[in-house]
Amino acid sequence: MALFFDEEMDMCDLNAVEIFFSDLKPEAQKRLLDSYGMTDPREGNWDVFPVFVLYPDTDEPKGFDV
């Protein structure tokens, strides 16, 4: 899977999992804000946009019988 966006990655992938700031435990929220030098998730627009998105691996599993 590519680490950077390219034409093959669909930004509207219905199988993608969006992780929002509010999904994180308070301890993880604090660590994330501290690591970016922020005090409020709105500084990173994390109140409306996901912190990160997990895209499913669309490649066939290698070395396994499915």
FENKANOR-V233089 format. One record per residue. N is the residue number from 1. PSI is psi in whole degrees, 0 to 359 (* if undefined). D_FIRST is the distance of its C-alpha to the first C-alpha in whole Angstrom. Layout:
BEGIN
n=N psi=PSI d_first=D_FIRST
n=N psi=PSI d_first=D_FIRST
END
This chain:
BEGIN
n=1 psi=135 d_first=0
n=2 psi=144 d_first=4
n=3 psi=344 d_first=6
n=4 psi=155 d_first=9
n=5 psi=136 d_first=10
n=6 psi=179 d_first=11
n=7 psi=333 d_first=13
n=8 psi=339 d_first=10
n=9 psi=122 d_first=9
n=10 psi=116 d_first=13
n=11 psi=347 d_first=14
n=12 psi=31 d_first=16
n=13 psi=117 d_first=14
n=14 psi=345 d_first=17
n=15 psi=356 d_first=15
n=16 psi=148 d_first=13
n=17 psi=117 d_first=15
n=18 psi=129 d_first=17
n=19 psi=118 d_first=19
n=20 psi=158 d_first=22
n=21 psi=318 d_first=24
n=22 psi=343 d_first=27
n=23 psi=341 d_first=24
n=24 psi=151 d_first=25
n=25 psi=155 d_first=28
n=26 psi=322 d_first=30
n=27 psi=319 d_first=30
n=28 psi=323 d_first=26
n=29 psi=314 d_first=27
n=30 psi=315 d_first=30
n=31 psi=319 d_first=27
n=32 psi=312 d_first=25
n=33 psi=315 d_first=28
n=34 psi=320 d_first=29
n=35 psi=335 d_first=26
n=36 psi=4 d_first=26
n=37 psi=31 d_first=30
n=38 psi=160 d_first=30
n=39 psi=349 d_first=33
n=40 psi=136 d_first=32
n=41 psi=339 d_first=29
n=42 psi=337 d_first=30
n=43 psi=331 d_first=30
n=44 psi=11 d_first=26
n=45 psi=22 d_first=26
n=46 psi=356 d_first=25
n=47 psi=343 d_first=28
n=48 psi=337 d_first=26
n=49 psi=150 d_first=22
n=50 psi=150 d_first=20
n=51 psi=319 d_first=19
n=52 psi=165 d_first=15
n=53 psi=132 d_first=13
n=54 psi=123 d_first=11
n=55 psi=137 d_first=9
n=56 psi=148 d_first=9
n=57 psi=118 d_first=6
n=58 psi=356 d_first=8
n=59 psi=152 d_first=8
n=60 psi=140 d_first=11
n=61 psi=140 d_first=12
n=62 psi=130 d_first=14
n=63 psi=7 d_first=17
n=64 psi=143 d_first=18
n=65 psi=125 d_first=21
n=66 psi=* d_first=20
END
